């Protein structure tokens, strides 16, 4: 499981973001666009809670390797 402060930040953003009708509509539209189903947002918090530190480390090794480095001037 991810550290509490990481989950806490996400949970706070989800809770306060969903308070306004505009933010809720934006969130539902995003899930409709990404997943083809606005109801996918219902399980988002459970999916984030299921992520472990090992999952993040594995993704970082896969996507943030030195072979993907780009130098900008």
N, C-alpha and C positions, 0 to 999 in steps of 0.2 A: 504494500500500500504506500502511496505517496505521503510525504510529510504533511502533518496537519495544517501548517501554514499555507501550503500550496492548495490543498483542498479548500481551506477556509476562504482564500482569495477567490477561487472559482465559485464556490457556493454563494458568497456575498454578491459577486457580480451577477450571477444568475438570479438571485432573489430580488435585488434592487433593480436590475435591468428589466425584469418582467413586471414591475409595478405599473409602468405607463402602458397605455394601449398601443402607442406608437412603437415602443420597444418590443412589445410582445408580437405585434404584427411583423416587425422586421425579423425577429427570431424565427417565427413560423415560416416566413418566406425563405429565409436562408436554409432551413431544414428541407423545405419543399424543393428548393433548387439543388442542394447537395445530395439528398437522399431520395428524392422523389416522393416524399411523404412528410407532411408537416408534423404528423403525430410522432415522428422519430425523436422529436425534442423531449417527449415524455420520459424517455429512458436515459437521457444524456447524463444526468448526475450519477446514475448507477454505473454507466460506462466509464466515466472519469474516475470514480472511486475504485474501479477494478484495476486501474493502471498501477503497476508496481514500479519501484525504482529500477529494477532490472529491465523492465519494458522500455523505460526512457533511455537507459544506458545502451540497450541493444539498438534502438532507433538512432541514437546519436552516432554510434559506431557505423551504422549503415549509411546514414545520410550526411554526416558531418566529417567524413574522412578527409585526409590531406589530399587525396586524389581529386577532390571536388573543390579545392581551394582556388580562388581567383584573386589576382592582385590588380587593384585599381590605382591609377595614377592620381 
